[in-house]
Amino acid sequence: QVQLVESGGGLVQAGASLRLSCAVSGLTFSRYTMGWFRQAPGKERDFVAAISWNGGRTDATDSVKGRFTISRDNAKNTVDLQMNSLKPEDTAAYYCAADRNLFPTTRRAVDYDYWGQGTQVTVSS
């Protein structure tokens, strides 16, 4: 069965860095667009970043551009989110997701077929 397992979350102070990782199994990883989303309590799940099947194209929401970097390793079936200069407003549960459509990368949660269980990121001021 398909599994997406996130790791790397935690409690950090503002300005710190974290690296989230998502290990994927049960599908042909290199044929999937991968994305990261986040959800704060009482809010909708929001797009953070996405990466195309071969890593050749990335997309990120404006609020994280220049601070967050998405990357993938098709040999290891992993997708990472490097988060630098964290802010309290980045506090949320972070989810990785897989979209079987190769093109284009999408920001819509409804387009993603598989989801992980999430990892919590808390940034204190």
C-alpha positions, 0 to 999 in steps of 0.5 A, spaced: 500 500 500 502 507 499 505 510 504 508 517 505 511 518 512 513 525 514 519 526 519 523 532 522 518 537 525 519 540 532 519 546 536 524 551 534 525 559 536 524 564 530 529 564 525 531 557 526 531 552 521 528 545 520 528 540 515 522 536 513 523 529 510 517 525 507 519 517 505 514 514 500 513 507 498 508 503 495 508 507 488 513 509 482 516 515 486 519 518 480 512 518 476 509 523 481 509 530 482 510 531 490 508 537 494 508 540 501 502 543 504 501 546 511 495 546 516 494 551 522 489 549 527 482 552 525 484 554 518 484 550 511 490 546 508 494 551 504 499 549 499 507 550 501 511 548 495 511 543 489 516 539 485 516 536 478 517 528 477 524 529 475 526 535 480 526 540 474 521 545 476 519 547 483 513 552 485 512 555 492 507 560 495 510 567 496 510 567 503 516 562 503 519 564 497 527 565 499 526 561 505 524 554 504 526 549 499 523 543 496 528 537 493 527 530 492 531 524 491 528 519 486 533 514 488 531 514 495 524 515 494 524 522 499 522 529 498 525 534 503 523 541 505 528 545 508 525 551 512 530 557 514 528 563 517 522 560 520 517 565 523 511 564 528 506 564 522 510 558 519 507 554 525 502 548 522 502 541 521 506 539 515 503 534 510 507 531 504 502 529 498 503 525 491 500 527 485 500 522 479 499 527 474 506 529 471 505 536 468 504 541 471 505 542 478 499 544 482 497 548 488 490 545 489 490 540 495 484 536 491 489 534 485 493 530 490 492 523 490 496 520 496 497 524 503 502 523 509 499 523 516 503 530 518 508 532 522 508 538 527 512 545 526 512 550 532 515 556 531 516 560 538 517 568 538 
